[in-house]
Amino acid sequence: MAYLRIALAQDNPAVGDLSGNADLLLDRTRQAAERGAHLVVFTEMFLTGYPVEDLVLRTSFVDASIATVASAARRLAEEGLGGLPVVVGYVDRAGLAPRVGQPKGAPLDAAAVLYEGRVLMRTAKHHLPNYGVFDEYRYFVRGDRLPIFRLHGVDVAIAVCEDLWQEGGPVAVVGRAGAGLLVVPNASPYERDKDDVRLELVARRAREAGCALAYVNQFGGQDELVFDGDSLVVSASGELVARAGQFRSELLVVDLDLPLATAPVEPAAYDAGDGTTITVEREVLSSAPLSSEPTPAPIAERLDDAGEVYSALVLAVRDYVAKNGFQSVILGLSGGIDSALTATIASDAIGPSRVHVAMMPSRYSSDHSLGDAEELVRRQGVNSRIVPIADIVTAFEKEIALSGLSAENLQARVRGMILMGLSNEHGHLVLTTGNKSELATGYSTLYGDSAGGFAPIKDVPKTMVWELSRWRNAHTDPSFLLDCAAPIPENSITKEPSAELRPDQRDTDSLPPYEVLDRLLDDYVEKDMGSAELIAAGHDAELVARIIRLVDVAEYKRRQYPPGPKITPKNFGRDRRLPITNRWRESV
């Protein structure tokens, strides 16, 4: 057996910031060297950020990525770190002749081994995901290599993200090639309950390959996606050896006892089990094994379900604000639960001093709503102003006759206009406060409460809004910037929800109880059940017909809604793509 100390760099690269990401690579490698690491592994496409989407179709961007990886290798050597091998993700190109159906320039989702001032080895993702939020057949061509380098007598193989999730391909070859350690750079976005799936998958692949496996995952927010970290190391038997924390930067350093390499160092080709051939390429960095007594590695405590979701939302807001250069945010604060939770997420993300709220009471606003909003301001210390809208609405009504729903929507649009005006004047990012249940059923006003730049709870069902609010009132975290034990007034949580756009209005005037609605929406939206399946699952037939119609006719509204973080298996946006002009209707 041979001793190897590896460092997994769980970090937050910014898409398109190649120089900044390279600086971060240099800094983390220096920290790893100071902690005695023999190998540093960064995440998928670390140097470019992930996902870069159509940027990979620009020749200039791919050229810059290739130049940056070569420059990073030289900089490491110049800083005296060239003898510490580094595995890092970037964008490369395959050099294939152009053809119809192939992405422009034949880009590769690549990983490189940097050593002694040069790019020693290169590889690329073999399995290209084309489901859910992934659209990688649009962007990349497939890789067909498995690089293995010998380090202190241990053969270390590299695969990239999806290659771990699919059968066949490079991972299927690792065991036959005799690797003692498989390292897998990832950019795997968060959704609820995914960490348990990951651990089970990583353990199974380690057992199949007969070697230890190190899985390093990105953390941070990128538009609609949130990456939660949760990097893992398991033994050849699938036993958990080390685990990084969730939603935070961490350099996870792990000591491993690994088998000495015995395979010949010549290249070889293997049947990958998926109809392709994988070429194993080998390099020898150092053959002499090291010996030492391994130090037990940390296994981070897991967050509970509500804690995971809340932390994901906080991180999403923090990174969207920071990476897009905003200094502050603004939202409408009604005293209801949705705006209360959104304000709290914002305060935890960027600090209450950078959060602005506008309380915009109308002729139908209740005294307790304004009181609950003012109580939240008092607890959190956010910046606030009161802008009554009754006279503004009246001025509109003098010029144009509106009634019923049109009059209700006018109030929401006046509020949206006020928020956008304050945004233009002061440079605030407007946060919308609608939840997934409302967005699903079209229970919002286009250019009114849907106006804004980011939607923190867009993928959060109403019942979970209450759950998260109760969780936050009972918990805090060192990463939260709001120093408040119970930031949300209890009355905002317990009172019956209402848009307060007409006298004595209640959400249940238009919608079923949210406990009933959210179960039905989960089956229709998340699970794609048709009407017959929904009724067979126990949902009321009349309600099924009504809710399906509400969801289907609201597609045009959802297309115009701001982006927001994905936390469920199927969000409105990247996950769920339906035509707006669509005559298909489920029969009941």
C-alpha positions in Angstrom: 0.0 0.0 0.0 1.1 3.6 -0.6 0.1 6.8 1.2 -1.4 9.7 -0.8 -2.7 13.0 0.5 -5.3 14.6 -1.8 -6.9 18.0 -1.7 -10.4 18.6 -3.1 -10.9 22.3 -4.0 -14.7 22.9 -3.5 -15.0 26.4 -4.8 -17.2 29.0 -6.4 -15.8 30.0 -9.9 -17.5 32.8 -11.8 -18.7 32.1 -15.4 -16.5 33.9 -17.9 -14.0 35.2 -15.3 -11.0 33.1 -16.6 -8.3 35.3 -15.0 -10.1 35.4 -11.6 -10.7 31.7 -11.6 -7.1 31.1 -12.5 -6.0 33.3 -9.6 -8.3 31.3 -7.3 -6.7 28.1 -8.6 -3.2 29.4 -7.7 -4.4 30.4 -4.3 -6.0 27.1 -3.5 -3.0 25.1 -4.8 -0.7 27.1 -2.5 -3.0 26.3 0.4 -3.0 22.6 -0.5 0.8 22.6 -0.7 1.0 24.2 2.7 -1.1 21.4 4.0 1.2 18.7 2.5 -1.1 17.6 -0.3 0.4 15.4 -3.1 -2.5 16.1 -5.5 -5.1 18.9 -5.9 -8.4 18.3 -7.8 -10.6 21.2 -8.9 -14.2 21.1 -10.3 -15.6 20.6 -13.7 -14.9 23.6 -16.1 -13.4 25.4 -13.1 -11.4 27.9 -15.2 -14.4 29.0 -17.3 -17.1 28.5 -14.8 -20.1 26.3 -15.4 -22.4 26.3 -17.2 -21.1 28.6 -19.9 -24.0 27.8 -22.4 -23.5 29.4 -25.8 -20.2 31.0 -24.9 -18.6 27.6 -26.0 -19.8 28.3 -29.5 -17.5 31.4 -29.7 -14.0 30.7 -31.0 -12.6 33.5 -28.9 -13.9 32.0 -25.7 -12.6 28.5 -26.3 -9.2 30.0 -27.4 -9.1 32.0 -24.1 -9.9 28.8 -22.1 -7.1 26.8 -23.8 -4.7 29.7 -23.3 -5.7 30.0 -19.6 -5.1 26.4 -18.8 -1.6 26.6 -20.3 -0.9 29.9 -18.5 -2.1 28.4 -15.2 0.4 25.6 -15.5 3.2 28.0 -16.1 2.2 30.3 -13.2 2.1 27.3 -10.8 5.7 26.5 -11.8 6.8 30.1 -11.4 5.3 30.1 -7.9 7.2 27.0 -7.0 4.1 24.8 -7.2 4.9 23.0 -10.4 5.8 19.7 -8.7 2.3 19.5 -7.2 0.0 17.9 -9.8 -3.3 19.7 -10.3 -6.4 18.4 -12.1 -8.7 21.2 -13.3 -11.7 21.5 -15.6 -11.8 23.9 -18.6 -13.1 24.1 -22.2 -11.0 22.6 -25.0 -11.8 21.7 -28.6 -11.6 18.3 -30.4 -10.2 19.7 -33.7 -12.8 17.8 -35.8 -13.8 18.9 -39.2 -17.1 20.9 -39.2 -20.2 18.9 -40.0 -24.0 19.3 -39.8 -25.3 18.6 -36.3 -21.9 19.1 -34.5 -21.5 22.1 -32.2 -19.5 24.9 -33.8 -15.7 24.3 -33.2 -16.3 20.9 -31.6 -15.9 22.1 -28.0 -14.9 19.6 -25.2 -16.0 19.6 -21.6 -12.3 18.9 -20.6 -10.0 18.3 -17.7 -6.3 18.7 -17.6 -3.4 17.5 -15.5 -1.0 20.4 -14.8 2.5 19.4 -13.8 5.9 21.0 -13.9 4.8 24.0 -15.9 2.9 22.3 -18.6 -0.4 20.6 -19.5 0.7 17.0 -19.1 -2.6 15.2 -19.9 -6.0 16.1 -21.3 -9.3 14.4 -21.3 -13.0 15.2 -21.9 -16.4 14.2 -20.7 -17.7 11.1 -22.5 -21.3 11.0 -21.5 -23.1 14.3 -22.4 -26.3 14.8 -20.4 -29.3 16.0 -22.4 -32.1 16.0 -19.8 -33.5 18.3 -17.1 -31.3 21.5 -17.0 -28.6 19.9 -19.2 -28.4 20.5 -22.9 -24.8 19.4 -23.6 -25.3 17.8 -27.0 -25.9 21.4 -28.1 -22.5 22.4 -26.8 -19.9 19.6 -26.7 -18.6 16.6 -28.6 -17.8 13.4 -26.7 -14.4 12.5 -25.3 -13.0 9.0 -25.7 -9.9 8.9 -23.4 -9.2 7.8 -19.8 -6.0 9.4 -18.5 -4.1 7.6 -15.8 -1.0 9.1 -14.1 1.2 7.3 -11.7 1.8 9.4 -8.5 4.0 8.1 -5.7 3.4 4.6 -7.0 -0.4 4.9 -7.2 -2.3 5.0 -10.6 -4.8 7.9 -10.6 -7.6 8.0 -13.2 -9.8 10.9 -14.2 -13.4 11.0 -15.3 -15.7 14.0 -15.6 -19.1 14.4 -13.8 -21.7 12.7 -16.0 -19.3 9.8 -16.8 -20.0 8.7 -13.2 -23.7 8.9 -13.5 -24.1 6.7 -16.7 -23.3 3.1 -17.4 -20.3 2.4 -19.7 -17.7 4.8 -20.8 -14.4 5.7 -19.0 -15.6 4.7 -15.5 -16.4 1.2 -16.8 -12.8 0.9 -17.8 -11.2 2.1 -14.6 -11.2 -1.3 -12.9 -9.7 -3.2 -15.8 -7.0 -0.5 -16.2 -5.9 -1.1 -12.7 -6.3 2.4 -11.2 -6.0 2.8 -7.4 -7.9 6.1 -7.3 -10.5 7.7 -9.5 -10.9 11.5 -9.2 -14.1 13.0 -10.7 -14.4 16.8 -11.1 -18.1 17.8 -11.0 -20.5 20.7 -11.5 -23.6 18.9 -10.2 -26.5 21.4 -9.4 -28.5 21.1 -6.2 -32.0 19.8 -5.9 -33.8 18.3 -2.9 -32.5 14.9 -1.7 -29.7 14.7 -4.2 -26.9 14.4 -1.7 -28.2 10.9 -0.7 -28.4 9.9 -4.4 -24.8 11.1 -4.9 -23.4 9.1 -2.0 -25.1 5.9 -3.1 -23.8 6.4 -6.7 -20.3 7.2 -5.7 -20.1 4.2 -3.4 -21.5 1.9 -6.1 -19.0 3.1 -8.7 -16.1 2.7 -6.3 -17.1 -0.9 -5.6 -17.5 -1.6 -9.4 -14.1 -0.1 -10.2 -12.4 -1.7 -7.1 -10.7 1.6 -6.2 -11.1 4.6 -4.0 -13.1 7.5 -5.5 -12.8 11.2 -4.9 -15.8 13.3 -6.1 -15.3 17.1 -6.0 -18.3 19.3 -6.7 -18.7 23.0 -7.3 -20.5 25.3 -5.0 -22.2 28.7 -5.7 -25.1 30.2 -7.6 -25.2 30.7 -11.3 -28.5 32.2 -12.6 -31.1 29.5 -12.0 -28.7 26.9 -10.7 -27.3 26.4 -7.3 -24.3 24.2 -6.6 -24.1 22.8 -3.1 -20.6 21.3 -2.9 -21.0 18.2 -0.8 -17.7 16.7 -2.1 -17.1 13.1 -1.1 -14.3 10.5 -0.8 -15.1 6.8 -0.5 -12.9 3.8 -0.2 -12.8 0.9 -2.7 -15.4 -0.9 -0.6 -17.7 2.2 -0.9 -17.2 3.3 2.7 -17.5 7.1 3.3 -14.0 8.4 4.2 -14.5 12.2 4.0 -17.2 14.7 3.2 -17.1 18.4 2.7 -19.8 20.8 3.9 -22.7 22.0 1.9 -23.1 25.5 0.3 -19.6 26.6 1.4 -16.1 26.9 0.1 -13.8 24.2 1.5 -10.4 22.7 0.7 -11.0 19.1 1.8 -7.7 17.3 2.5 -7.8 13.6 2.8 -5.2 10.9 3.6 -5.6 7.6 1.8 -3.8 4.3 1.8 -4.0 3.0 -1.8 -2.7 -0.1 -3.6 0.6 0.1 -5.5 0.3 0.2 -9.3 1.1 -3.0 -11.2 -0.4 -2.2 -14.6 2.0 -1.6 -17.6 2.4 2.0 -18.5 1.7 1.5 -22.3 -1.5 2.9 -23.8 -4.3 0.5 -24.4 -7.8 0.4 -25.8 -10.8 -1.0 -24.0 -14.4 -1.8 -24.9 -16.4 0.8 -22.9 -19.5 -1.3 -22.7 -21.6 1.4 -24.4 -20.7 0.7 -28.0 -17.6 2.9 -27.9 -13.9 2.3 -27.3 -11.9 4.2 -24.6 -8.2 4.7 -25.0 -6.2 4.6 -21.8 -3.3 7.0 -21.8 -0.6 6.8 -19.1 2.1 9.0 -17.6 4.5 8.4 -14.8 5.1 11.3 -12.4 6.7 9.4 -9.6 6.9 5.6 -8.9 8.4 5.6 -5.4 5.6 5.1 -2.8 5.3 7.1 0.3 4.4 5.8 3.7 2.7 7.5 6.6 -0.1 7.0 9.1 -3.2 8.6 7.6 -5.0 11.2 9.6 -8.8 10.8 9.8 -10.6 13.2 7.5 -13.6 15.3 8.4 -17.1 14.1 7.6 -19.3 17.2 7.6 -22.6 17.1 9.4 -25.6 17.2 7.0 -28.2 19.9 6.9 -31.8 18.8 7.3 -34.2 19.1 4.4 -35.5 22.6 5.2 -32.0 23.8 6.1 -30.7 22.6 2.7 -33.4 24.4 0.7 -33.1 27.6 2.7 -29.3 27.6 2.4 -29.6 27.1 -1.3 -31.9 30.1 -1.7 -29.6 32.3 0.4 -26.6 31.3 -1.7 -28.5 31.9 -4.9 -29.4 35.4 -4.0 -26.0 36.2 -2.6 -24.2 35.1 -5.8 -26.7 36.6 -8.2 -26.3 40.0 -6.5 -22.5 39.8 -6.2 -21.7 38.3 -9.6 -23.9 40.7 -11.4 -22.5 43.8 -9.6 -25.5 44.9 -7.6 -25.0 46.7 -4.3 -28.5 46.4 -3.0 -32.0 44.8 -3.5 -35.5 46.1 -3.1 -38.9 44.3 -2.7 -42.4 45.0 -1.8 -43.2 44.1 1.8 -46.9 43.4 2.3 -46.9 41.7 5.8 -47.7 38.4 4.1 -45.6 35.3 4.3 -44.1 35.3 0.8 -42.6 38.8 1.0 -41.5 38.2 4.6 -39.6 35.0 3.7 -38.1 36.8 0.6 -36.9 39.7 2.7 -35.3 37.3 5.3 -33.5 35.4 2.6 -32.2 38.6 1.2 -31.0 39.8 4.6 -29.3 36.5 5.3 -27.7 36.7 1.9 -26.3 40.2 1.7 -27.0 41.7 5.1 -30.0 43.8 6.1 -28.2 47.1 5.5 -28.3 46.4 1.8 -32.0 45.3 1.7 -34.7 47.9 1.0 -38.4 47.3 1.3 -41.4 49.3 0.2 -44.6 49.0 2.1 -47.4 50.0 -0.4 -50.8 49.9 1.4 -53.9 50.3 -0.7 -57.5 51.0 0.3 -57.9 47.2 0.9 -54.8 46.6 3.0 -55.6 45.5 6.6 -54.1 47.2 9.6 -52.4 44.0 10.6 -50.7 43.6 7.3 -48.9 47.0 7.6 -48.2 46.2 11.3 -46.7 42.8 10.4 -44.5 44.5 7.8 -43.3 47.2 10.2 -42.6 44.5 12.8 -40.3 42.6 10.3 -38.5 45.9 9.6 -38.0 46.4 13.3 -36.7 42.9 13.8 -34.3 42.8 10.9 -33.2 46.4 10.5 -33.8 46.6 6.8 -34.2 50.0 5.1 -37.9 50.8 4.6 -40.3 53.3 3.2 -44.1 53.6 3.1 -45.6 54.5 -0.3 -49.4 54.5 -0.1 -50.9 53.7 -3.5 -54.6 54.7 -3.1 -54.2 58.1 -4.7 -52.1 56.7 -7.5 -54.7 54.1 -8.3 -57.4 56.7 -8.1 -55.6 58.8 -10.7 -55.5 55.9 -13.1 -59.2 55.1 -12.5 -60.1 58.7 -13.4 -58.7 58.2 -16.9 -59.8 54.6 -17.6 -62.7 52.6 -16.3 -61.6 49.3 -14.8 -63.5 46.8 -12.7 -63.2 43.3 -11.2 -59.9 41.6 -11.9 -58.7 44.4 -14.1 -59.0 46.8 -11.1 -57.2 44.3 -8.9 -54.4 43.9 -11.3 -54.0 47.7 -11.6 -53.1 47.8 -7.9 -50.4 45.2 -8.4 -49.1 47.0 -11.5 -48.8 50.3 -9.6 -46.8 48.6 -7.0 -44.6 47.0 -9.7 -44.1 50.5 -11.3 -43.1 52.0 -7.9 -40.5 49.2 -7.3 -39.0 49.5 -10.8 -38.9 53.3 -10.4 -36.9 53.0 -7.2 -34.7 50.4 -8.8 -33.9 52.8 -11.7 -33.3 55.7 -9.3 -31.1 53.9 -6.8 -29.7 50.9 -8.7 -31.4 48.3 -6.6 -32.1 44.8 -7.9 -35.9 44.1 -7.6 -36.7 40.8 -6.0 -40.1 39.3 -6.9 -41.9 37.5 -4.1 -44.1 35.0 -5.9 -44.0 31.3 -5.0 -44.2 28.2 -7.2 -47.8 27.5 -6.4 -48.8 31.0 -7.6 -46.6 30.8 -10.6 -48.0 27.4 -11.6 -51.6 28.6 -11.5 -51.1 32.1 -12.9 -52.1 33.6 -9.6 -50.0 36.7 -10.2 -50.1 39.9 -12.2 -48.0 40.3 -15.3 -46.0 43.5 -15.0 -47.2 43.8 -11.5 -46.0 41.5 -8.7 -44.1 39.6 -11.4 -42.0 42.6 -12.3 -38.4 42.3 -11.1 -34.9 40.9 -11.8 -34.7 37.8 -9.6 -37.2 35.6 -8.0 -35.8 33.9 -4.9 -38.8 31.6 -4.1 -40.0 31.0 -7.6 -39.4 27.2 -7.2 -40.7 27.0 -3.7 -44.3 25.7 -3.2 -46.5 27.6 -0.9 -46.6 24.9 1.8 -42.8 24.9 1.8 -42.8 28.7 2.2 -44.4 28.2 5.6 -42.0 25.3 6.4 -38.9 27.4 5.5 -40.3 30.4 7.5 -40.7 28.2 10.6 -37.3 26.7 10.1 -35.6 30.0 9.9 -37.3 31.3 13.0 -35.9 28.3 14.9 -32.4 28.1 13.3 -29.5 30.2 12.1 -26.1 29.5 10.5 -22.7 31.3 10.6 -23.1 32.0 6.9 -26.3 34.0 7.4 -25.6 37.7 7.6 -28.8 38.6 9.6 -28.2 38.4 13.3 -31.8 37.8 14.4 -33.1 34.7 16.1 -36.7 34.9 14.9 -36.7 37.3 12.0 -40.3 36.6 10.7 -43.3 37.8 12.7 -45.4 34.9 13.9 -48.6 36.5 12.6 -47.2 36.6 9.0 -46.8 32.8 9.3 -50.1 31.9 10.9 -52.6 34.3 9.2 -54.7 33.2 6.3 -53.0 34.3 3.0 -54.6 37.0 1.0 -53.6 39.3 -1.9 -55.7 42.1 -0.4 -56.8 43.5 -3.8 -60.5 43.6 -2.9 -62.5 43.6 0.3 -62.2 40.5 2.5 -60.2 38.6 -0.2 -58.7 35.2 0.6 -56.5 33.0 -1.6 -59.0 30.2 -1.1 -61.5 32.3 -3.0 -59.6 31.4 -6.2 -57.6 28.4 -5.2 -58.1 25.2 -3.2 -56.2 24.9 0.2 -52.5 24.9 -0.5 -52.0 21.5 1.1 -54.3 20.1 -1.6 -53.1 22.3 -4.4 -49.4 21.6 -3.9 -49.9 17.8 -3.9 -51.7 18.1 -7.2 -49.2 20.4 -8.7 -46.3 18.1 -7.7 -48.0 15.3 -9.6 -48.8 17.4 -12.7 -45.7 19.6 -12.9 -43.0 17.5 -11.3 -44.1 14.0 -12.3 -45.8 15.0 -15.7 -49.0 12.9 -14.9 -51.9 13.3 -17.3 -55.5 13.8 -16.1 -56.3 10.1 -15.9 -53.2 9.4 -13.9 -54.0 12.3 -11.5 -57.5 11.0 -10.9 -56.1 7.5 -10.4 -53.7 8.9 -7.8 -56.6 10.1 -5.8 -57.1 13.7 -6.9 -60.6 15.0 -7.3 -61.6 14.9 -11.0 -63.3 18.4 -11.0 -60.3 19.9 -9.3 -57.9 18.2 -11.7 -59.7 19.7 -14.7 -59.7 23.2 -13.1 -56.0 23.2 -12.0 -54.8 21.7 -15.3 -56.5 24.5 -17.1 -55.0 27.2 -14.8 -51.5 25.8 -15.2 -51.7 25.4 -19.0 -53.1 28.8 -19.8 -50.5 30.5 -17.6 -47.5 29.4 -19.7 -47.1 32.8 -21.3 -46.9 34.4 -17.8 -44.1 32.1 -16.7 -42.1 32.8 -19.8 -41.9 36.5 -18.7 -41.1 35.8 -15.1 -37.7 36.6 -13.7 -35.1 33.8 -13.2 -35.0 32.2 -9.8 -33.1 29.3 -8.1 -34.0 25.7 -8.9 -34.5 23.6 -5.7 -37.0 21.0 -7.0 -36.5 18.2 -9.5 -38.4 20.2 -12.1 -38.5 24.0 -12.0 -40.3 26.5 -14.3 -37.5 27.5 -16.6 -34.6 25.3 -17.7 -36.4 22.1 -16.6 -39.9 22.5 -18.0 -40.3 23.6 -21.6 -43.8 23.7 -23.0 -45.1 25.7 -26.0 -47.1 28.8 -25.3 -49.2 28.4 -28.4 -50.6 25.0 -27.6 -54.0 23.5 -28.3 -53.4 20.2 -26.4 -55.7 19.9 -23.4 -55.9 17.0 -21.0 -59.3 15.3 -21.2 -61.0 14.5 -17.8 
